[in-house]
Amino acid sequence: MEQRQVVGMAVDTVSLDVGRTTDVATHYAWLPTNRWGLECVAHLEQRRAVGTTWVAGTPRISGATGGPSRLIALT
């Protein structure tokens, strides 16, 4: 099995967690390990799987655990 060094994930749903979970297990397991997650990202399937460079712009908000971002695909 191939091992990958995944550092982030993007989903087209409103949460990294599945459904109406109340424990947000993915948030607690994924984000504290210095990895990132983007939510509400639409139409990812319209970009090439190989050869696309993704640029995520996120502001630093004092005291916040997240915030709005802008995702740009360079193809």
Number of C-alpha atoms within 10 A of each C-alpha: 3 3 5 6 5 8 12 12 12 16 16 13 14 12 18 19 17 12 10 8 10 8 9 14 12 14 14 11 10 16 14 9 9 8 12 15 16 21 16 12 14 11 9 12 7 7 13 11 9 7 9 12 12 11 11 10 11 12 10 11 10 7 6 7 8 14 10 11 13 11 13 12 12 10 10
